[in-house]
Amino acid sequence: MDAAAQYSLEDDGAGGERLVLSGSYLISTIGFVDHELFALEGPLSSIDVSGIDEIDTTGAYIAVRLASENDAQLLCANPSVQRVLDAIDRTGHQADLSPQRIPVWKRVPVEMGQKVYRARSGIYGVVGFFGQILLGFASLIRSPSRFPMKPLVRQMELVGVAALPIIGLMSFLIGVVIAQQGAVQLEQFGAEALTVNLVGRITLRELGVLMTAIMVAGRSGSAFAAQIGTMKLTEEIDAMRTIGISPIEVLVIPRILACTFMMVLLGFYASMVAIVGGAVVGQLALGIPFFTFLERIQEVVPTYDLWVGLIKAPVFGLIVALAGCYHGMQVKGNSEEVGKRTTLAVVSAIFAVIVLDAFFAVFFTEVGWG
Amino acid sequence: MVPRAILPEGEAPIVVKGLVNRFGDFTVHDGLDLTVNSGEIIGVVGGSGTGKSVLMRSIIGLQEPKAGDVHVLGREITGVDPDENIGVRCQWGVLFQGGALFSTLTVGENVEVPLKQFYPEIDPSLRRDIARYKVQMSGLPEDAIAKFPSELSGGMKKRAGLARALALDPKLLFLDEPTAGLDPIGAAKFDRLTKELKETLGLTVFLITHDLDTLYEICDRVAVIADKQVIAVGTIPELLESEHPWIHDYFNGPRGRAARDTHDRGEMGFHG
């Protein structure tokens, strides 16, 4: 255990006061006396530090600052203490440099303004990014040998095949819940048989694709942003550019294509599994035999319901991939940015998907595919 | 108040005995011994992948060795709960290779982190002052204190990392390749700074380096790691005598000779 930091005041015989420090003036002991020391009523004519057993730079800093604040002389007869004091004196001690704080009433509108301004440049950014991708496609079409086949297949596996179990489970449960809850409500009209229509139409038109898009945004959109963002931080993307490889061609285009294409397959798969889930409930709870349920689906669900789902799916896939890659490419600075951009990628992708879904719902009904 | 570990009289601050580190089938250290004396700068050299950083990590308790003992300031480090070693941990400062600054905090806040952690009783305004003069001490311009690590150059990051390592007024300083990636002038300045700190504050410095100039200029002794052990420890003149092929190649290669010449010229100029 260290000796505590101690101090006392003495009369220096010339009308002033002398502060005598003794004990240990270390970072571990200083926190208990610094208040008292700086609260001492001056004027101090001198500060005697000869009695200090042990001192480190923090203790020395306190002594030097006390001396300069009181215009007092530092008395020291101890060479090892003097050495540390000298080291501090050399570094100097300048005025306060705490950052300027803006008052709240000013900060709120300022931040609001900046957000709006950034949103505008964000839209420019996304459009510009989309343009880069189109240019990338164009140059790939001109020289098809450069087409990044391997990354594409790899991304298809990651986005599509690896997602089958989780999307299957999710869709199956959605089918189960819709059938079960729908049956409870329809029973009140004596129309349990319409459960088939409900499950078939809602999964093919809406939920199969929508839920899949949300899942893909969470699984793959976030991964795109994090991967590309990290590559940006580690300067991999800069390295590619210097070698003459376009990061848009090898990183972004495979992801966009894989996500767009796999979204169609995953959306279809999700709808099918959801229908199976509904059929299972039909068999177990409603007394509709499993295969009868599936046959009824063919009769009551118009083919255009399938098309509605299949048309929406690639658009959603494109949005998810675009958001992920765009935010990944926007990462700069530090690792915190990667997390922030990943969150933004998922949030903006899901938001855009839901808004577009509402638009599609109205659109398809208006064109007679209701 | 944190009860500090006091080094018993006459004991070495860092003692490593029979250290064994293994990753899977790959043995990094096999019965490595090393003693670091009080108040010296010991340079640790060795080829890439010989486990210099792993040795440092073992000493500061980040890497649990497969066997062996590590004593720092007279206390056992291996196999001990980190909380029980607070008395030791408050007395070492570590500068990692890339600086390892917390990227979401400013330089000043980075330096304040260990202060806040170990000495919460220190008044916030005093803590800021301490952080400020540590930043100055490590040779950064004053306005760097409010900057984020991403706004600093590589050399400034290292200095900021050093400021954080010095925050607690440590007795031991661990530097992992402090001059790697610095320009020669910056590297020489950093060397001088290390030496100055050692002399004014009486630090013991454990310094991993590839930089031959650093070895010649500031290291009191040099430990060579090869063949999974410390094969030689001594002053550079002693090591120059060594017959071991790696040591011979190391000090007598073109770079080794150039560093020696520079050093000799410096000595002559200094005396003459």
Interface residues (C-beta under 8 A of the other chain):
Chain A: M1 D2 L26 I27 S28 T29 I30 G31 F32 D34 H35 D56 T57 T58 Y61 I62 R65 R83 V84 D86 A87 I88 T91 G92 H93 Q94 L97 S98 P99 G333 N334 S335 E336
Chain B: M1 V2 P3 R4 C90 S103 T104 L115 F118 Y119 E121 I122 D123 L126 R128 D129 I130 R132 Y133 K134 Q136 M137 E142 D143 I145 A146 F148 P149 S150 L166 L168 D169 E196 T200 L201
